[in-house]
Amino acid sequence: MRRHTLISILVLVAGLALTAATVQDEVTQAEKAWASAVVKGDHAALDKLLTNELIYTHSSGLVENKSVYFGKLKAGTLKYESIEHEGITVKAYGNSAVLHCKVRLKGVSDGQPFNVYAVMTHVWVKQGGGWKLAAHQATRLP
């Protein structure tokens, strides 16, 4: 009986670990899809990756909602030339996950070039069967 209980517990723990690994992989892939869509200007793909309630806090401290952030990308007043992640970690919490990393963001905003090295936190939520970005926070690093 004790052996059966131990085996059941081990199977449960292995299953939970596998689920966490799957979420981490899915969120990391969603993160890469976000970066790719932003850099390529793939607005259809990006629209599917953002929640309607998006809170986007730039490294400058400027806070925007989805319509403002997305509108600037569509209009070309905000253009990312590259997004390079370093040391991505993902912590899953049910139907949400927090992604944390360092990131190099290069591009042009309102005609002014930027080259920002920052620490970034993204909050991803599972909606409609896929992972969507609900919040972005970047803080400049020296």
C-alpha positions, 0 to 999 in steps of 0.5 A: 500500500505504501509503495502504491501511494509513493508511486502515485505521488511520484507520478503526480509530481512528474506530471506537474513538472511536465506541465510547468515545463510545457507552460514555460516553453509555450510562454517563451515561444509566445515571447519570441513570436511577440518580438518577431511580430514587433520587429517585422511589423506583422500587425496581424500576428501582434494583434493576436498576441496582445490582450485588449487590456494591455498595459505597456510601460516603456523604459522611459516610464511612459504608460500606454494601452493597447490602442495607443501602443499598437497605433504607434506601431501601425503608424510607424512612429514607433519602430523596433529594429531588433529585440534581443533577449538575455536569460529568459526565466518563466514562472507559471501561475495557473493560466498566467505566467511571468516572464523576466529577462534582460533585453536590448531594444533598438529602433526609432520612436518619434524620429529619434533612434533608441538603443536601450538595455533594460530589465523586462517583465512580461505578464502572459495570460492564457486566453482563447487557447493561446498566450497573450501579453497582458503587461509589459514593464521595462526598466533601463539598465546602465 
